[in-house]
Amino acid sequence: MSIWIQVVQHLQPGGIETMALDLQRMEEAHEQGVIISLEGTKEQALAAWPRLRPYADRLMFLNKPPGFSWKTLWKLTNLFRQWAVPVVHTHHIGPLIYGGIAARLARVKVVIHTEHDAWHLRQQRRRILQSAILKWVKPMLVADANLVAGELKAALGVADENVQVIKNGVDTHNFAPGNQQDARKALGLPNDCQIIGCAGRLELEKGQAVLIEALPFLPTDVHLALAGDGSQRKSLEQQVASLHLSHRVHFLGALDCMPRFYQSLDLFCLPSYFEGLSLVILEAQACEVPAVVTNVGASTEALCPRTGTVVEPGSAFAMAQALELKLEKPSSGNPRQFVKQSGDLRTTARNYAALRHRFL
């Protein structure tokens, strides 16, 4: 049995963390994957994200303190040596620093690093740091979208042949169409209206406030369902109350069964200010729900060109116009077919497995 390690910053609900779990779930029969979270404890993570429970025996938490921690670096290095780890896969800059350096110190044969977005490289200090780490660690460098690959090349001077694109994917067996009325009943949502849904952490960069601000411009039989939790929940609830929209906005919190959420919707919307290649866009479309998304990051690469709509971030009125038009005149075509061709998890997993085995 071959042990391979993924290193993430934390294990909280999010696209990077979901991808790491999915890659572990789709590993090959002779592999045994372990995910190491730099931050937090297992007890905290399991309590906050029940989805982790089936994976609990293959999760490790280093509970890294704030700031740089030499102790965390040496702990990782010793783990890799003790387990004779042949493959380490890091996700994003923090895990690259700790996991990448530890892997080289422990003489790990294969190091893979995936960049899930590149907006952090707009800061010169981060560009200098990441460039230095990449030159020393020399990982197989992967971008999860064409846009991210282009930004890596421009910001860090990475040559074309030194970065490859493996796009994020979702499990199209799990995320599939279902009965809308049954889904709404299970979630406690009304059946006598059209429902726009948004999934993601309730944080400023996710833009849910703009979506709520857009709702009064839409017909009164259009409701909004928000799946997810975060630091902005109380603020968003206050915004809803101040606009007298409490009967039209449904806060569902963190959900265990996301396919059911998407199946309950007429339309999906992601109003973010920052994104990489978002899994939730693919998930919704795999359930045959068309999407309206903001033109940020690599969101357009995840959007079905026949059924999706793109708007600029930050404008509630422009968002409302796009949503109303899409509800009134749905585009022809099936977004699920787009996801099966361009965003299927099985393709993503096969491509990463090929990297893991290239030099073993």
Buried (B, 14 or more C-beta within 10 A) or exposed (E): EBBBBBBBBBBBBBBBBBBBBBBBEBBEEEBEBBBBBBBBEBEBBBEBBEBBEEBEEBBBBBEBEEEEBEEBBEBBBEBBBEEEBBBBBBBBBBBBBBBBBBBBBBEBEBBBBBBBBBBBBEEEEBBEBBBEBBEEBEBBBBBBBEBBBBBBBEBBEBEEEBBEBBBBBBBBEBBBBBEBEEBBEBBEBBEEBBBBBBBBBBBBBBBBBBBBBBBEBBEEEBBBBBBBBBEBBEBBBEBBEEBEBEEBBBBBEBBEEBBBBBBBBBBBBBBBBBBBBBBBBBBBBBBBBBBBBBEBBBBBBBBBEEBBBBBEBBBBEBBBBBBBEBBEEEBEBBBBBBBBEBBBBEBBBBBBBEBBBEEE
